C-alpha cells in the first residue's frame, strides 16, 4: 500500500512527531488526494491529549483538508485528477439509515466514520487524518473547492465553517433577525460572517473589553461584555437566536434571559454536561428552545463552500509550519490565534 509522511501522537503525553502511515489502494469509489493544507481544530488537541478518553494511538489528526486529486477509482465520475477538493470531519457512514438518506450523514444512526480516530467500515483499520501528505477517501465524502476561494483559507470551512453555517440555516436565520454570537474564536468569527451574510443584525458577546473593536472589525454591529451586568440586563428579551460557540463550561442562564419568546439558543461548542444547572423557567415561560448542532452533512458542506464563494467569505487564518505544531497547540489553548491555524503541507513534504 502507498506510504505517506505524517505527524502523529503516540500517547497522551508525547505530542506530535513525524510518522509514516499506509494509505489504502483505491477502491472503486475512492478519490486519492495530495494534501496541500490542513486546518488545526481544537478537537485535534482533545484527541491528541485524550481529553475525551476515546483516543486510539497512534493518532494522526486533521479534518479540515484541502488538496488536489491525484487518482480516482473506476466508479468515480464526479472528480478527476487535478481537481481542488476538500475533506471534512467524516469519511464514511452507513449510507442506509434515514439521516444518511437525507444527506445528514453526521447524524448516521450507526455513527459516521470520523476522518481520524475512526474505524474503516470495510477493513476495520483506524482512520488517519490530514496531518499527512496524502489521503484516500470515498467520493461521497469529498467536496469541490470553488475556484473563487483561497484554498488555504477555505480549509477551516470544512469544520469551523460548516459547524456555524448549518444551525443558522437549519433554524431559519433571516434578514432582520437579531443574532447573538457567544465567543470570538475560530467558530465565533465565522458565525458573525454567516449571520451577516444572511441579513441578520449581529451582536457579539465576549468577556474581554479588548475584543470589542476586534468583534466590530469582523462585522458585528454591537458588542456586549458579558461580565457587565448592566449591559446584559439592557439586552434582556431582545434576541431571536444565540449561537453559542464556547467549548468550555459557562453559565447559560444569563444568555437564555436575553432571548425573546420563541427564541433559540444553539450550542455548537460545548460537548459536556451543562454546569451550572439550567433554570427550566427560562425555557418554559418564554417558550424558548435550547438546541444543539453538529457540523453538517455532505450536501450542506458543499453548500457552505458555494455560499462562501458567492459572498466572498473565508476564515481568517495563520499559516503554520508543521514542525511548529506542538507550540501551535499551546497557542490555541491560550486563545492566541486569529482565528485558525492552517498547516502548509509543503513544510511536511520538504518544499516549504
Secondary structure, DSSP 8 states (H G I E B T S, - for coil): -EEEEEEEESSTTS-EEEEEEEE----TTEEEEEEEEEE--HHHHHHHTTTTS---SSB-----EEEEEEEE-TT--S--TT-EEEE-SEEE--S-SHHHHTT-GGG-TT--EESSS-B-TTT--B---SSBSEEEEEGGG-EE--TTS-HHHHGGGGTHHHHHHHHHHHTT--TT-EEEEE--SHHHHHHHHHHHHTT-EEEEEES-GGGHHHHHHTT-SEEEETT-HHHHHHTTT-EEEEEE---S----HHHHTTEEEEEEEEESS--S--SS---THHHHTTT-EEEE--S--HHHHHHHHHHHHHHT----EEEE-GGGHHHHHHHHHTT-SSSEEEEETHHHHT--
